[in-house]
Amino acid sequence: MKVSEAVASRKTIRAFRPDPVPRATVESILALAARAPSGGNLQPWRAYVLLGEARDELVRRVAEARKTRPMGERPEYHIYPLDLTEPYKTRRFRVGEAMYATMAIPREDKPARLKFFSGNWEFFGAPVGVIFTIDRIMQQGQWSDLGMFLQTVMLLAREHGLHTCPQEAWALWHSVIREYLEVPANEMIFCGMGIGHADESHPVNSLATERAPLDEWVTVRE
Ligand SMILES: Cc1cc2nc3c(=O)[nH]c(=O)nc-3n(C[C@H](O)[C@H](O)[C@H](O)COP(=O)(O)O)c2cc1C
């Protein structure tokens, strides 16, 4: 697979088939993804891979916690800026509307939207769940390194015929995750990621997200 094919075919999958993914495949993806660059070669990423019963147990613990806090805990970092300005606000709105439109869930049907959203906390059915953390001492540069690492994981997954779902939604359960995985206090839980085989028959996976045209965000001078 060419890099351009991996980039073009990577998209966020929100319905996976249960078919298992071998542990060796996940380990080889992570090992190669660690070739991602990082300022000063700090390699500021940390990953907790959950397979089989270990994955199911996290899903169970969150389901239990949801009984008292259906929308989760206050995350340890701002997932979005508190005051999202344009054009970002509209982009966020449009992708949400487009996603729920694939399943014909209208804006007014909050319970149906919440039900779908809460699938995040089941890794949308993916057999592999990964939780990514970063040391709290790290600054913007290292968060960017972590992002590059995550994209590399997602592209390598494509080469194995796998798809991914990066999930900040897991940041809404940081203390449940911390307790279960014994994440040290110096690590902040950034996001999770489901990895597996896409369920191509699920309408949500037909979502094709937009991108702003080049002239909106590129300045070229000659
Ligand atoms: C760090 C990160 C966290 C994300 N968290 C979630 C999430 O919690 N739930 C979700 O459904 N999508 C999540 N997404 C997916 C984005 O909504 C998606 O990348 C964006 O809409 C573009 O669509 P595409 O990935 O299909 O190209 C996340 C993406 C990134 C990069």
PDBQT file of the ligand as one rigid body, heavy atoms in Angstrom, charges set to zero:
ROOT
HETATM    1  C1  LIG A 301      -7.346  13.130  18.708  1.00  0.00    +0.000 C 
HETATM    2  C2  LIG A 301      -8.688  12.817  18.110  1.00  0.00    +0.000 A 
HETATM    3  C3  LIG A 301      -9.735  12.483  18.939  1.00  0.00    +0.000 A 
HETATM    4  C4  LIG A 301     -11.000  12.163  18.404  1.00  0.00    +0.000 A 
HETATM    5  N1  LIG A 301     -12.009  11.779  19.251  1.00  0.00    +0.000 NA
HETATM    6  C5  LIG A 301     -13.153  11.283  18.734  1.00  0.00    +0.000 A 
HETATM    7  C6  LIG A 301     -14.126  10.710  19.592  1.00  0.00    +0.000 A 
HETATM    8  O1  LIG A 301     -14.010  10.693  20.812  1.00  0.00    +0.000 OA
HETATM    9  N2  LIG A 301     -15.226  10.159  19.019  1.00  0.00    +0.000 N 
HETATM   10  C7  LIG A 301     -15.412  10.159  17.670  1.00  0.00    +0.000 A 
HETATM   11  O2  LIG A 301     -16.437   9.635  17.227  1.00  0.00    +0.000 OA
HETATM   12  N3  LIG A 301     -14.508  10.710  16.834  1.00  0.00    +0.000 NA
HETATM   13  C8  LIG A 301     -13.378  11.252  17.324  1.00  0.00    +0.000 A 
HETATM   14  N4  LIG A 301     -12.413  11.770  16.485  1.00  0.00    +0.000 N 
HETATM   15  C9  LIG A 301     -12.604  11.688  15.032  1.00  0.00    +0.000 C 
HETATM   16  C10 LIG A 301     -12.841  13.043  14.362  1.00  0.00    +0.000 C 
HETATM   17  O3  LIG A 301     -14.178  13.430  14.547  1.00  0.00    +0.000 OA
HETATM   18  C11 LIG A 301     -12.502  12.873  12.865  1.00  0.00    +0.000 C 
HETATM   19  O4  LIG A 301     -11.118  12.642  12.746  1.00  0.00    +0.000 OA
HETATM   20  C12 LIG A 301     -12.867  14.069  12.009  1.00  0.00    +0.000 C 
HETATM   21  O5  LIG A 301     -14.250  14.322  12.032  1.00  0.00    +0.000 OA
HETATM   22  C13 LIG A 301     -12.412  13.856  10.556  1.00  0.00    +0.000 C 
HETATM   23  O6  LIG A 301     -12.973  12.669  10.046  1.00  0.00    +0.000 OA
HETATM   24  P1  LIG A 301     -12.083  11.459   9.517  1.00  0.00    +0.000 P 
HETATM   25  O7  LIG A 301     -11.188  11.017  10.631  1.00  0.00    +0.000 OA
HETATM   26  O8  LIG A 301     -13.079  10.387   9.148  1.00  0.00    +0.000 OA
HETATM   27  O9  LIG A 301     -11.277  11.936   8.350  1.00  0.00    +0.000 OA
HETATM   28  C14 LIG A 301     -11.183  12.174  16.998  1.00  0.00    +0.000 A 
HETATM   29  C15 LIG A 301     -10.111  12.535  16.177  1.00  0.00    +0.000 A 
HETATM   30  C16 LIG A 301      -8.882  12.853  16.719  1.00  0.00    +0.000 A 
HETATM   31  C17 LIG A 301      -7.747  13.222  15.801  1.00  0.00    +0.000 C 
ENDROOT
TORSDOF 0
